[in-house]
Amino acid sequence: MPHLSKTRVLHGLQCPKQLWWRVHEPGAPELEHPPGLQWAFEEGRKVGALARSYVPGGVLIDLPH
């Protein structure tokens, strides 16, 4: 049985069908991000990596969603 996380609750509040897809069909094409949004995610990751490089011993705390 899939667990219910805060992220999933928020997805369900935004769109019940989105929650269903995320639980039952996580690979559904409807869940893919548009290229522009994917670019923004990549830029955010670059900023995070740069920020960690400025802090000696800085590490990424990667938690599951």
N, C-alpha and C positions, 0 to 999 in steps of 0.2 A: 504494500500500500504506500503510495507516495506521501511524503510529509508535506505539511502545509507551512510554508515559510512566510515571513512578512512580505517578501517580494511577490510570492504567488497571490497573497491576499490582495495586494495592490493591483496586480494584473487583473484579478477577478473583479475588483471594484471598477476598474477602467472599462473592462469588456469581459463579460462572462465567457464568451466564446474563446477569447484569448487564453483564459485560464484552462479551459477544456483542452485546447490544442497543446498547451505547455505540459499538461499532465499526460494526455493520451497520444499525442502525435508531436513530440518535441522537434522533429525534423520537418514539420510542415512548412511549405514555402511561404505561407502567410506570416510566419514568424521571422522571416529573414529581414534584416535591416536594409534600408535603401543605401546605395553606395555613398551618398553624401553623409549620412549618419555614421556609417562605418568609418569614414575618413575622420570624423570628429572623435570617435572612440580611439582611433590610432593616435591622433594628436594628443589626446589625454594621457595615453600610455607613455608617449614620449616625454611629456611634461613631468609625469611621475618619475620616470627613470632619471631625468635631469635633476629633479629635486633630491632624489636619493643620492645622487653623485655629489651634491653640495654638503651632505651631512655625513661625516665620517662614521662608517659602520651602519649607515642607513640601509634598512632592509624593507622589502615589500611584504606586507602582511596580507596574504591572499586568502580570504575567507570564502567559503562556498555561499552561493546565493540561495 
